[in-house]
Amino acid sequence: MEVDLHIQHLVKSTAGMQNFDMLTVQLDTAKMKIEFAQRKRIPRIIFIHGVGEGVLKSELQFLLNRYNVKFYDASYQKYGLGATEVYV
């Protein structure tokens, strides 16, 4: 399963949203997808977060540490530095 966490793929418009609001939407989406994968026994998720300043990646890693999952940087050839591979 691939989940693109770029904000433009999650909401229709970011008008009026502050950075914190966007990050909250992105992390809530990641949390829902992890819990969905656990319920449906989906063994692997790729979260596409992009490179940017690294805030989303570090917050995603903090979230993943709260679940019983292993995670690594996803394939550099396919995603560059902008994705994390999670094993549920």
C-alpha positions, 0 to 999 in steps of 0.5 A: 500500500502506498500513501502519499502524505503531500497535503495537496493529495489529502485536502481540497484546499489549504486556504486558511490552514497553518502549518500545524493544521496541515501537519495534523491532517498528514499525521492523522492520515498516517495513523488511520492507514497504519491502523487500517493495515493492522486490521486488514493484515496488510504487511507493508506501507510506503508513506510518501512524505517528500524531502522538504525541511524534514518536519513531516518525516521526523514527526512520522517516525515519532508516530511510528515508534508508538506502534509495533512496526519496523520502518526504514527509508524506502527504495532510494531508486524509486522514491529518492529520500522522500519516503518511508517503508513500514512493516506492520 
